């Protein structure tokens, strides 16, 4: 066999091996119950908390299959460190150049499925999309770790998330204009500048 033929055979072997197993950064913890939520349900989750947006009750009320699972939380923390989330959000989640994950202010929603979508799809101004690099199970484990930090919204509060941010709350810049127009109509006093 010539050296060129060996090189081609080696390259084909490596390609077939790499296609056999995807990256499973979080370990072997399996989602309890019925597994992870359906991708179509996650995809129907509205972006952020824009007042008056219809949103999907089913999507917003989607629980994290790993919520409260100590092993999944530990694996989510390891992923948080390994994927360098701490570089933007700090090792304790209190935020650096990225937002604080321990408070109750969420630009794109603090429900488990909304946090999942933020990790999966990324957000403007710096949050990369991890959906192609991480399988759904690992993203849910990251969400479980973030939930353990204490600043997220409980699934039972999904109705509040559908109502949207109140004037003066910190929200996504692209949603601010709509809120300003709604909040300061005729006879409605301006609530002042929103906090940074």
Contact map, one row per residue, 1 for C-alpha under 8 A:
1110110000000000000000000000000000000000000000000000000000000000000000000000000000000000000000000000000000000000000000000000000000000000000000000000000000000000000000000000000000000000000000000000
1111110000000000000000000000000000000000000000000000000000000000000000000000000000000000000000000000000000000000000000000000000000000000000000000000000000000000000000000000000000000000000000000000
1111111000000000000000000000000000000000000000000000000000000000000000000000000000000000000000000000000000000000000000000000000000000000000000000000000000000000000000000000000000000000000000000000
0111111100000000000000000000000000000000000000000000000000000000000000000000000000000000000000000000000000000000000000000000000000000000000000000000000000000000000000000000000000000000000000000000
1111111110000000000000000000000000000000000000000000000000000000000000000000000000000000000000000000000000000000000000000000000000000000000000000000000000000000000000000000000000000000000000000000
1111111111000000000000000000000000000000000000000000000000000000000000000000000000000000000000000000000000000000000000000000000000000000000000000000000000000000000000000000000000000000000000000000
0011111111100000000000000000000000000000000000000000000000000000000000000000000000000000000000000000000000000000000000000000000000000000000000000000000000000000000000000000000000000000000000000000
0001111111110000000000000000000000000000000000000000000000000000000000000000000000000000000000000000000000000000000000000000000000000000000000000000000000000000000000000000000000000000000000000000
0000111111111000000000000000000000000000000000000000000000000000000000000000000000000000000000000000000000000000000000000000000000000000000000000000000000000000000000000000000000000000000000000000
0000011111111100000000000000000000000000000000000000000000000000000000000000000000000000000000000000000000000000000000000000000000000000000000000000000000000000000000000000000000000000000000000000
0000001111111110000000000000000000000000000000000000000000000000000000000000000000000000000000000000000000000000000000000000000000000000000000000000000000000000000000000000000000000000000000000000
0000000111111111000000000000000000000000000000000000000000000000000000000000000000000000000000000000000000000000000000000000000000000000000000000000000000000000000000000000000000000000000000000000
0000000011111111100000000000000000000000000000000000000000000000000000000000000000000000000000000000000000000000000000000000000000000000000000000000000000000000000000000000000000000000000000000000
0000000001111111110000000000000000000000000000000000000000000000000000000000000000000000000000000000000000000000000000000000000000000000000000000000000000000000000000000000000000000000000000000000
0000000000111111111000000000000000000000000000000000000000000000000000000000000000000000000000000000000000000000000000000000000000000000000000000000000000000000000000000000000000000000000000000000
0000000000011111111100000000000000000000000000000000000000000000000000000000000000000000000000000000000000000000000000000000000000000000000000000000000000000000000000000000000000000000000000000000
0000000000001111111110000000000000000000000000000000000000000000000000000000000000000000000000000000000000000000000000000000000000000000000000000000000000000000000000000000000000000000000000000000
0000000000000111111111000000000000000000000000000000000000000000000000000000000000000000000000000000000000000000000000000000000000000000000000000000000000000000000000000000000000000000000000000000
0000000000000011111111000000000000000000000000000000000000000000000000000000000000000000000000000000000000000000000000000000000000000000000000000000000000000000000000000000000000000000000000000000
0000000000000001111111000000000000000000000000000000000000000000000000000000000000000000000000000000000000000000000000000000000000000000000000000000000000000000000000000000000000000000000000000000
0000000000000000111111100000000000000000000000000000000000000000000000000000000000000000000000000000000000000000000000000000000000000000000000000000000000000000000000000000000000000000000000000000
0000000000000000011111110000000000000000000000000000000000000000000000000000000000000000000000000000000000000000000000000000000000000000000000000000000000000000000000000000000000000000000000000000
0000000000000000000011111000000000000000000000000000000000000000000000000000000000000000000000000000000000000000000000000000000000001110000000000000000000000000000000000000000000000000000000000000
0000000000000000000001111110000000000000000000000000000000000000000000000000000000000000000000000000000000000000000000000000000000000110010000000000000000000000000000000000000000000000000000000000
0000000000000000000000111110000000000000000000000000000000000000000000000000001000000000000000000000000000000000000000000000000000000100010000000000000000000000000000000000000000000000000000000000
0000000000000000000000011111100000000000000000000000000000000000000000010011011000000000000000000000000000000000000000000000000000000000110010000000000000000000000000000000000000000000000000000000
0000000000000000000000011111100000000000000000000000000000000000000000000010000000000000000000000000000000000000000000000000000000000000000000000000000000000000000000000000000000000000000000000000
0000000000000000000000000111110000000000000000000000000000000000000000000000000000000000000000000000000000000000000000000000000000000000000000000000000000000000000000000000000000000000000000000000
0000000000000000000000000111111000000000000000000000000000000000000000110000000000000000000000000000000000000000000000000000000000000000000000000000000000000000000000000000000000000000000000000000
0000000000000000000000000001111100100000000000000000000000000000000000000000000000000000000000000000000000000000000000000000000000000000100000000000000000000000000000000000000000000000000000000000
0000000000000000000000000000111111110000000000000000000000000000110000000000000000000000000000000000000000000000000000000000000000000000100000000000000000000000000000000000000000000000000000000000
0000000000000000000000000000011111100000000000000000000000000000110000000000000000000000000000000000000000000000000000000000000000000000000000000000000000000000000000000000000000000000000000000000
0000000000000000000000000000001111100000000000000000000000000000100000000000000000000000000000000000000000000000000000000000000000000000000000000000000000000000000000000000000000000000000000000000
0000000000000000000000000000001111110000000000000000000000000000000000000000000000000000000000000000000000000000000000000000000000000000000000000000000000000000000000000000000000000000000000000000
0000000000000000000000000000011111111000000000000000000000000000100000000000000000000000000000000000000000000000000000000000000000000000000000000000000000000000000000000000000000000000000000000000
0000000000000000000000000000001001111100000000000000000000000001100000000000000000000000000000000000000000000000000000000000000000000001100100000000000000000000000000000000000000000000000000000000
0000000000000000000000000000000000111110110000000000000000000100100000000000000000000000000000000000000000000000000000000000000000000000000000000000000000000000000000000000000000000000000000000000
0000000000000000000000000000000000011111110000000000000000000000000000000000000000000000000000000000000000000000000000000000000000000000000000000000000000000000000000000000000000000000000000000000
0000000000000000000000000000000000001111111000000000000000000000000000000000000000000000000000000000000000000000000000000000000000000000000000000000000000000000000000000000000000000000000000000000
0000000000000000000000000000000000000111111100000000000000000000000000000000000000000000000000000000000000000000000000000000000000000000000000000000000000000000000000000000000000000000000000000000
0000000000000000000000000000000000001111111110000000000001100000000000000000000000000000000000000000000000000000000000000000000000000000000000000000000000000000000000000000000000000000000000000000
0000000000000000000000000000000000001111111110000000000000100000000000000000000000000000000000000000000000000000100010000000000000000000000000000000000000000000000000000000000000000000000000000000
0000000000000000000000000000000000000011111110000000000000000000000000000000000000000000000000000000000000000000000010000000000000000000000000000000000000000000000000000000000000000000000000000000
0000000000000000000000000000000000000001111111000000001100100000000000000000000000000000000000000000000000000000000000000000000000000000000000000000000000000000000000000000000000000000000000000000
0000000000000000000000000000000000000000111111100000001100110000000000000000000000000000000000000000000000000000110010000000000000000000000000000000000000000000000000000000000000000000000000000000
0000000000000000000000000000000000000000000111111000101100000000000000000000000000000000000000000000000000000000010000000000000000000000000000000000000000000000000000000000000000000000000000000000
0000000000000000000000000000000000000000000011111100000000000000000000000000000000000000000000000000000000011000010000000000000000000000000000000000000000000000000000000000000000000000000000000000
0000000000000000000000000000000000000000000001111100000000000000000000000000000000000000000000000000000000111000010000000000000000000000000000000000000000000000000100000001000000000000000000000000
0000000000000000000000000000000000000000000001111110100000000000000000000000000000000000000000000000000000111000000000000000000000000000000000000000000000000000111110000010000000000000000000000000
0000000000000000000000000000000000000000000000111111100000000000000000000000000000000000000000000000000000000000000000000000000000000000000000000000000000000000011110000000001000100000000000000000
0000000000000000000000000000000000000000000000001111100000000000000000000000000000000000000000000000000000000000000000000000000000000000000000000000000000000000011110000000000000100000000000000000
0000000000000000000000000000000000000000000000000111110000000000000000000000000000000000000000000000000000000000000000000000000000000000000000000000000000000000011100000000000000000000000000000000
0000000000000000000000000000000000000000000001001111111000000000000000000000000000000000000000000000000000000000000000000000000000000000000000000000000000000000011000000000000000000000000000000000
0000000000000000000000000000000000000000000000000001111100000000000000000000000000000000000000000000000000000000000000000000000000000000000000000000000000000000010000000000000000000000000000000000
0000000000000000000000000000000000000000000111000000111110110000000000000000000000000000000000000000000000000000000000000000000000000000000000000000000000000000010000000000000000000000000000000000
0000000000000000000000000000000000000000000111000000011111110000000000000000000000000000000000000000000000000000000000000000000000000000000000000000000000000000000000000000000000000000000000000000
0000000000000000000000000000000000000000000000000000001111111000000000000000000000000000000000000000000000000000000000000000000000000000000000000000000000000110000000000000000000000000000000000000
0000000000000000000000000000000000000000100000000000000111111100000000000000000000000000000000000000000000000000000000000000000000000000000000000000000000000000000000000000000000000000000000000000
0000000000000000000000000000000000000000110110000000001111111100000000000000000000000000000000000000000000000000100000000000000000000000000000000000000000000000000000000000000000000000000000000000
0000000000000000000000000000000000000000000010000000001111111100000000000000000000000000000000000000000000000010110000000000000000000000000000000000000000100100110000000000000000000000000000000000
0000000000000000000000000000000000000000000000000000000011111110000000000000000000000000000000000000000000000000100000000000000000000000000000000000000000110100000000000000000000000000000000000000
0000000000000000000000000000000000001000000000000000000001111111000000000000000000000000000000000000000000000001100000000000000000000000000000000000000000100000000000000000000000000000000000000000
0000000000000000000000000000000000000000000000000000000000001111101000000000000000000000000000000000000000000001100000000000000000000000000000000000000000100000000000000000000000000000000000000000
0000000000000000000000000000000000010000000000000000000000000111111000000000000000000000000000000000000000000001100000000000000000000000000100110000000000000000000000000000000000000000000000000000
0000000000000000000000000000001110111000000000000000000000000011111000000000000000000000000000000000000000000000000000000000000000000000000100000000000000000000000000000000000000000000000000000000
0000000000000000000000000000001100000000000000000000000000000001111110011000000000000000000000000000000000000000000000000000000000000000000110010000000000000000000000000000000000000000000000000000
0000000000000000000000000000000000000000000000000000000000000011111110001000000000000000000000000000000000000000000000000000000000000000000000010010000000000000000000000000000000000000000000000000
0000000000000000000000000000000000000000000000000000000000000000011111001000000000000000000000000000000000000000000000000000000000000000000000010001000000000000000000000000000000000000000000000000
0000000000000000000000000000000000000000000000000000000000000000011111111000000000000000000000000000000000000000000000000000000000000000000000010000000000000000000000000000000000000000000000000000
0000000000000000000000000000000000000000000000000000000000000000000111111100000000000000000000000000000000000000000000000000000000000000000000000000000000000000000000000000000000000000000000000000
0000000000000000000000000000100000000000000000000000000000000000000011111110000000000000000000000000000000000000000000000000000000000000000000000000000000000000000000000000000000000000000000000000
0000000000000000000000000100100000000000000000000000000000000000010011111111000000000000000000000000000000000000000000000000000000000000000010011000000000000000000000000000000000000000000000000000
0000000000000000000000000000000000000000000000000000000000000000011111111111100000000000000000000000000000000000000000000000000000000000000011011001000000000000000000000000000000000000000000000000
0000000000000000000000000000000000000000000000000000000000000000000001111111110000000000000000000000000000000000000000000000000000000000000000001000000000000000000000000000000000000000000000000000
0000000000000000000000000110000000000000000000000000000000000000000000111111111000000000000000000000000000000000000000000000000000000000000011000000000000000000000000000000000000000000000000000000
0000000000000000000000000100000000000000000000000000000000000000000000011111111100000000000000000000000000000000000000000000000000000000011111111000000000000000000000000000000000000000000000000000
0000000000000000000000000000000000000000000000000000000000000000000000001111111110000000000000000000000000000000000000000000000000000000000001001000000000000000000000000000000000000000000000000000
0000000000000000000000000100000000000000000000000000000000000000000000000111111111000000000000000000000000000000000000000000000000000000000000000000000000000000000000000000000000000000000000000000
0000000000000000000000001100000000000000000000000000000000000000000000000011111111100000000000000000000000000000000000000000000000000000010001000000000000000000000000000000000000000000000000000000
0000000000000000000000000000000000000000000000000000000000000000000000000001111111111100000000000000000000000000000000000000000000000000000001000000000000000000000000000000000000000000000000000000
0000000000000000000000000000000000000000000000000000000000000000000000000000111111111100001000000000000000000000000000000000000000000000000000000000000000000000000000000000000000000000000000000000
0000000000000000000000000000000000000000000000000000000000000000000000000000011111111000000000000000000000000000000000000000000000000000000000000000000000000000000000000000000000000000000000000000
0000000000000000000000000000000000000000000000000000000000000000000000000000001111111000000000000000000000000000000000000000000000000000000000000000000000000000000000000000000000000000000000000000
0000000000000000000000000000000000000000000000000000000000000000000000000000000111111111000000000000000000000000000000000000000000000000000000000000000000000000000000000000000000000000000000000000
0000000000000000000000000000000000000000000000000000000000000000000000000000000111111111110000000000000000000000000000000000000000000000000000000000000000000000000000000000000000000000000000000000
0000000000000000000000000000000000000000000000000000000000000000000000000000000110011111111110000000000000000000000000000000000000000000000000000000000000000000000000000000000000000000000000000000
0000000000000000000000000000000000000000000000000000000000000000000000000000000000011111111000010000000000000000000000000000000000000000000000000000000000000000000000000000000000000000000000000000
0000000000000000000000000000000000000000000000000000000000000000000000000000000000011111110000111110000000000000000000000000000000000000000000000000000000000000000000000000000000000000000000000000
0000000000000000000000000000000000000000000000000000000000000000000000000000000000001111111111111111100000000000000000000000000000000000000000000000000000000000000000000000000000000000000000000000
0000000000000000000000000000000000000000000000000000000000000000000000000000000000001111111111110000000000000000000000000000000000000000000000000000000000000000000000000000000000000000000000000000
0000000000000000000000000000000000000000000000000000000000000000000000000000000010000110111111000000000000000000000000000000000000000000000000000000000000000000000000000000000000000000000000000000
0000000000000000000000000000000000000000000000000000000000000000000000000000000000000100111111000000000000000000000000000000000000000000000000000000000000000000000000000000000000000000000000000000
0000000000000000000000000000000000000000000000000000000000000000000000000000000000000100111111100001110000000000000000000000000000000000000000000100100000000000000000000000000000000000000000000000
0000000000000000000000000000000000000000000000000000000000000000000000000000000000000000111111110011111000000000000000000000000000000000000000000000000000000000000000000000000000000000000000000000
0000000000000000000000000000000000000000000000000000000000000000000000000000000000000001110011111111100000000000000000000000000000000000000000000000000000000000000000000000000000000000000000000000
0000000000000000000000000000000000000000000000000000000000000000000000000000000000000011110001111111000000000000000000000000000000000000000000000000000000000000000000000000000000000000000000000000
0000000000000000000000000000000000000000000000000000000000000000000000000000000000000001100000111110000000000000000000000000000000000000000000000000000000000000000000000000000000000000000000000000
0000000000000000000000000000000000000000000000000000000000000000000000000000000000000001100000111111000000000000000000000000011000000000000000000000000000000000000000000000000000000000000000000000
0000000000000000000000000000000000000000000000000000000000000000000000000000000000000001100001111111100000000000000000000000000000000000000000000000000000000000000000000000000000000000000000000000
0000000000000000000000000000000000000000000000000000000000000000000000000000000000000000100011110111111000000000000000000000000000000000000000000000000000000000000000000000000000000000000000000000
0000000000000000000000000000000000000000000000000000000000000000000000000000000000000000100011100011111100000000000000000000000000000000000000000100101100000000000000000000000000000000000000000000
0000000000000000000000000000000000000000000000000000000000000000000000000000000000000000000011000001111100000000000000000000000000000000000000000100111100000000000000000000000000000000000000000000
0000000000000000000000000000000000000000000000000000000000000000000000000000000000000000000001000001111110000000000000000000000000000000000000000000011100000000000000000000000000000000000000000000
0000000000000000000000000000000000000000000000000000000000000000000000000000000000000000000000000000111111000100000000000000000000000000000000000000001110000000000000000000000000000000000000000000
0000000000000000000000000000000000000000000000000000000000000000000000000000000000000000000000000000001111100100000000000000000000000000000000000000001000000000000000001100000000000000000000000000
0000000000000000000000000000000000000000000000000000000000000000000000000000000000000000000000000000000111111100000000000000000000000000000000000000000000000000000000000110000000000000000000000000
0000000000000000000000000000000000000000000000011000000000000000000000000000000000000000000000000000000011111000000000000000000000000000000000000000000000000000000000000111000000000000000000000000
0000000000000000000000000000000000000000000000111000000000000000000000000000000000000000000000000000000001111100011001000000000000000000000000000000000000000000000000000011000000000000000000000000
0000000000000000000000000000000000000000000000111000000000000000000000000000000000000000000000000000000001111110011000000000000000000000000000000000000000000000100000000000000000000000000000000000
0000000000000000000000000000000000000000000000000000000000000000000000000000000000000000000000000000000111011111011000000000000000000000000000000000001110000000100000000000000000000000000000000000
0000000000000000000000000000000000000000000000000000000000010000000000000000000000000000000000000000000000001111111000000000000000000000000000000000000111100100100000000000000000000000000000000000
0000000000000000000000000000000000000000000000000000000000000111000000000000000000000000000000000000000000000111111100000000000000000000000000100010000111100000000000000000000000000000000000000000
0000000000000000000000000000000000000000010010000000000000111111000000000000000000000000000000000000000000000011111110000000000000000000000000000000000000000000000000000000000000000000000000000000
0000000000000000000000000000000000000000000011110000000000010000000000000000000000000000000000000000000000011111111111000000000000000000000000000000000000000000000000000000000000000000000000000000
0000000000000000000000000000000000000000000000000000000000000000000000000000000000000000000000000000000000011111111111100000000000000000000000100000000000000000000000000000000000000000000000000000
0000000000000000000000000000000000000000000000000000000000000000000000000000000000000000000000000000000000000001111111110000000000000000001100100000000000000000000000000000000000000000000000000000
0000000000000000000000000000000000000000011010000000000000000000000000000000000000000000000000000000000000000000111111111100000000000000000000000000000000000000000000000000000000000000000000000000
0000000000000000000000000000000000000000000000000000000000000000000000000000000000000000000000000000000000010000011111111110001010000000000000000000000000000000000000000000000000000000000000000000
0000000000000000000000000000000000000000000000000000000000000000000000000000000000000000000000000000000000000000001111111100001111100000001000000000000000000000000000000000000000000000000000000000
0000000000000000000000000000000000000000000000000000000000000000000000000000000000000000000000000000000000000000000111111100000011110000001000000000000000000000000000000000000000000000000000000000
0000000000000000000000000000000000000000000000000000000000000000000000000000000000000000000000000000000000000000000011111110000111100000000000000000000000000000000000000000000000000000000000000000
0000000000000000000000000000000000000000000000000000000000000000000000000000000000000000000000000000000000000000000011111111011111000000000000000000000000000000000000000000000000000000000000000000
0000000000000000000000000000000000000000000000000000000000000000000000000000000000000000000000000000000000000000000001001111111110000000000000000000000000000000000000000000000000000000000000000000
0000000000000000000000000000000000000000000000000000000000000000000000000000000000000000000000000000000000000000000000000111111000000000000000000000000000000000000000000000000000000000000000000000
0000000000000000000000000000000000000000000000000000000000000000000000000000000000000000000000000000000000000000000000000011111000000000000000000000000000000000000000000000000000000000000000000000
0000000000000000000000000000000000000000000000000000000000000000000000000000000000000000000000000100000000000000000000000111111100000000000000000000000000000000000000000000000000000000000000000000
0000000000000000000000000000000000000000000000000000000000000000000000000000000000000000000000000100000000000000000001100111111110000000000000000000000000000000000000000000000000000000000000000000
0000000000000000000000000000000000000000000000000000000000000000000000000000000000000000000000000000000000000000000000101110011111000000000000000000000000000000000000000000000000000000000000000000
0000000000000000000000000000000000000000000000000000000000000000000000000000000000000000000000000000000000000000000001111110001111110000000000000000000000000000000000000000000000000000000000000000
0000000000000000000000000000000000000000000000000000000000000000000000000000000000000000000000000000000000000000000000111100000111111100000000000000000000000000000000000000000000000000000000000000
0000000000000000000000000000000000000000000000000000000000000000000000000000000000000000000000000000000000000000000000111000000011111111001000000000000000000000000000000000000000000000000000000000
0000000000000000000000000000000000000000000000000000000000000000000000000000000000000000000000000000000000000000000000010000000011111110000000000000000000000000000000000000000000000000000000000000
0000000000000000000000100000000000000000000000000000000000000000000000000000000000000000000000000000000000000000000000000000000001111110000000000000000000000000000000000000000000000000000000000000
0000000000000000000000111000000000000000000000000000000000000000000000000000000000000000000000000000000000000000000000000000000001111111011000000000000000000000000000000000000000000000000000000000
0000000000000000000000110000000000000000000000000000000000000000000000000000000000000000000000000000000000000000000000000000000000111111111000000000000000000000000000000000000000000000000000000000
0000000000000000000000000000000000010000000000000000000000000000000000000000000000000000000000000000000000000000000000000000000000100111111100000000000000000000000000000000000000000000000000000000
0000000000000000000000000100011000010000000000000000000000000000000000000000000000000000000000000000000000000000000000000000000000000011111110000000000000000000000000000000000000000000000000000000
0000000000000000000000011100000000000000000000000000000000000000000000000001001000000000000000000000000000000000000000000000000000000111111111000000000000000000000000000000000000000000000000000000
0000000000000000000000000000000000000000000000000000000000000000000000000001000000000000000000000000000000000000000100110000000000100111111111100000000000000000000000000000000000000000000000000000
0000000000000000000000000000000000010000000000000000000000000001110000000001000000000000000000000000000000000000000100000000000000000001111111110000000000000000000000000000000000000000000000000000
0000000000000000000000000100000000000000000000000000000000000000010000011011000000000000000000000000000000000000000000000000000000000000111111111000000000000000000000000000000000000000000000000000
0000000000000000000000000000000000000000000000000000000000000000000000001011101100000000000000000000000000000000000000000000000000000000011111111100000000000000000000000000000000000000000000000000
0000000000000000000000000000000000000000000000000000000000000001000000000001000000000000000000000000000000000001001100000000000000000000001111111110000000000000000000000000000000000000000000000000
0000000000000000000000000000000000000000000000000000000000000001011110011001000000000000000000000000000000000000000000000000000000000000000111111111000000000000000000000000000000000000000000000000
0000000000000000000000000000000000000000000000000000000000000000000000011101100000000000000000000000000000000000000000000000000000000000000011111111100000000000000000000000000000000000000000000000
0000000000000000000000000000000000000000000000000000000000000000000000000000000000000000000010000000110000000000000000000000000000000000000001111111111100000000000000000000000000000000000000000000
0000000000000000000000000000000000000000000000000000000000000000001000000000000000000000000000000000000000000001000000000000000000000000000000111111111100000000000000000000000000000000000000000000
0000000000000000000000000000000000000000000000000000000000000000000100001000000000000000000000000000000000000000000000000000000000000000000000011111110000000000000000000000000000000000000000000000
0000000000000000000000000000000000000000000000000000000000000000000000000000000000000000000010000000110000000000000000000000000000000000000000001111111100000000000000000000000000000000000000000000
0000000000000000000000000000000000000000000000000000000000000000000000000000000000000000000000000000011000000000000000000000000000000000000000000111111100000000000000000000000000000000000000000000
0000000000000000000000000000000000000000000000000000000000000000000000000000000000000000000000000000111110000100000000000000000000000000000000000110111110000000000000000000000000000000000000000000
0000000000000000000000000000000000000000000000000000000000000000000000000000000000000000000000000000111100000111000000000000000000000000000000000110111111000000000000000000000000000000000000000000
0000000000000000000000000000000000000000000000000000000000000000000000000000000000000000000000000000000100000111000000000000000000000000000000000000001111101100000000000000000000000000000000000000
0000000000000000000000000000000000000000000000000000000000000000000000000000000000000000000000000000000000000011000000000000000000000000000000000000000111111100000000000000000000000000000000000000
0000000000000000000000000000000000000000000000000000000000011110000000000000000000000000000000000000000000000011000000000000000000000000000000000000000011111100000000000000000000000000000000000000
0000000000000000000000000000000000000000000000000000000000001000000000000000000000000000000000000000000000000000000000000000000000000000000000000000000001111110000000000000000000000000000000000000
0000000000000000000000000000000000000000000000000000000000000000000000000000000000000000000000000000000000000000000000000000000000000000000000000000000011111111100000000000000000000000000000000000
0000000000000000000000000000000000000000000000000000000010011000000000000000000000000000000000000000000000000010000000000000000000000000000000000000000011111111110000000000000000000000000000000000
0000000000000000000000000000000000000000000000000000000010000000000000000000000000000000000000000000000000000000000000000000000000000000000000000000000000011111111000000000000000000000000000000000
0000000000000000000000000000000000000000000000000000000000000000000000000000000000000000000000000000000000000000000000000000000000000000000000000000000000001111111100000000000000000000000000000000
0000000000000000000000000000000000000000000000001000000000010000000000000000000000000000000000000000000000001110000000000000000000000000000000000000000000001111111110000000000000000000000000000000
0000000000000000000000000000000000000000000000001111111000010000000000000000000000000000000000000000000000000000000000000000000000000000000000000000000000000111111100000000000000000000000000000000
0000000000000000000000000000000000000000000000001111100000000000000000000000000000000000000000000000000000000000000000000000000000000000000000000000000000000011111110000000000000000000000000000000
0000000000000000000000000000000000000000000000011111000000000000000000000000000000000000000000000000000000000000000000000000000000000000000000000000000000000001111111000000000000000000000000000000
0000000000000000000000000000000000000000000000001110000000000000000000000000000000000000000000000000000000000000000000000000000000000000000000000000000000000000101111101110000000000000000000000000
0000000000000000000000000000000000000000000000000000000000000000000000000000000000000000000000000000000000000000000000000000000000000000000000000000000000000000000111111000000000100000000000000000
0000000000000000000000000000000000000000000000000000000000000000000000000000000000000000000000000000000000000000000000000000000000000000000000000000000000000000000011111000000000110010000000100100
0000000000000000000000000000000000000000000000000000000000000000000000000000000000000000000000000000000000000000000000000000000000000000000000000000000000000000000001111100000000000000000000111110
0000000000000000000000000000000000000000000000000000000000000000000000000000000000000000000000000000000010000000000000000000000000000000000000000000000000000000000011111110000000000000000000000110
0000000000000000000000000000000000000000000000000000000000000000000000000000000000000000000000000000000011100000000000000000000000000000000000000000000000000000000010011111000000000000000000000111
0000000000000000000000000000000000000000000000001000000000000000000000000000000000000000000000000000000001110000000000000000000000000000000000000000000000000000000010001111101100000000000000000000
0000000000000000000000000000000000000000000000010000000000000000000000000000000000000000000000000000000000110000000000000000000000000000000000000000000000000000000000000111111100000000000000000000
0000000000000000000000000000000000000000000000000000000000000000000000000000000000000000000000000000000000000000000000000000000000000000000000000000000000000000000000000011111110000000000000000000
0000000000000000000000000000000000000000000000000000000000000000000000000000000000000000000000000000000000000000000000000000000000000000000000000000000000000000000000000001111110000000000000000000
0000000000000000000000000000000000000000000000000100000000000000000000000000000000000000000000000000000000000000000000000000000000000000000000000000000000000000000000000011111111100000000000000000
0000000000000000000000000000000000000000000000000000000000000000000000000000000000000000000000000000000000000000000000000000000000000000000000000000000000000000000000000011111111110000000000000000
0000000000000000000000000000000000000000000000000000000000000000000000000000000000000000000000000000000000000000000000000000000000000000000000000000000000000000000000000000111111111000000000000000
0000000000000000000000000000000000000000000000000000000000000000000000000000000000000000000000000000000000000000000000000000000000000000000000000000000000000000000000000000001111111100000000000000
0000000000000000000000000000000000000000000000000110000000000000000000000000000000000000000000000000000000000000000000000000000000000000000000000000000000000000000001100000001111111110000000000000
0000000000000000000000000000000000000000000000000000000000000000000000000000000000000000000000000000000000000000000000000000000000000000000000000000000000000000000000100000000111111111000000000000
0000000000000000000000000000000000000000000000000000000000000000000000000000000000000000000000000000000000000000000000000000000000000000000000000000000000000000000000000000000011111111100000000000
0000000000000000000000000000000000000000000000000000000000000000000000000000000000000000000000000000000000000000000000000000000000000000000000000000000000000000000000000000000001111111100000000000
0000000000000000000000000000000000000000000000000000000000000000000000000000000000000000000000000000000000000000000000000000000000000000000000000000000000000000000000100000000000111111100101100000
0000000000000000000000000000000000000000000000000000000000000000000000000000000000000000000000000000000000000000000000000000000000000000000000000000000000000000000000000000000000011111111111100000
0000000000000000000000000000000000000000000000000000000000000000000000000000000000000000000000000000000000000000000000000000000000000000000000000000000000000000000000000000000000001111111110000000
0000000000000000000000000000000000000000000000000000000000000000000000000000000000000000000000000000000000000000000000000000000000000000000000000000000000000000000000000000000000000001111100000000
0000000000000000000000000000000000000000000000000000000000000000000000000000000000000000000000000000000000000000000000000000000000000000000000000000000000000000000000000000000000000001111110000000
0000000000000000000000000000000000000000000000000000000000000000000000000000000000000000000000000000000000000000000000000000000000000000000000000000000000000000000000000000000000000011111111000000
0000000000000000000000000000000000000000000000000000000000000000000000000000000000000000000000000000000000000000000000000000000000000000000000000000000000000000000000000000000000000001101111100000
0000000000000000000000000000000000000000000000000000000000000000000000000000000000000000000000000000000000000000000000000000000000000000000000000000000000000000000000000000000000000011000111110000
0000000000000000000000000000000000000000000000000000000000000000000000000000000000000000000000000000000000000000000000000000000000000000000000000000000000000000000000110000000000000011000011111000
0000000000000000000000000000000000000000000000000000000000000000000000000000000000000000000000000000000000000000000000000000000000000000000000000000000000000000000000010000000000000000000001111100
0000000000000000000000000000000000000000000000000000000000000000000000000000000000000000000000000000000000000000000000000000000000000000000000000000000000000000000000010000000000000000000000111110
0000000000000000000000000000000000000000000000000000000000000000000000000000000000000000000000000000000000000000000000000000000000000000000000000000000000000000000000111100000000000000000000011111
0000000000000000000000000000000000000000000000000000000000000000000000000000000000000000000000000000000000000000000000000000000000000000000000000000000000000000000000011100000000000000000000001111
0000000000000000000000000000000000000000000000000000000000000000000000000000000000000000000000000000000000000000000000000000000000000000000000000000000000000000000000000100000000000000000000000111
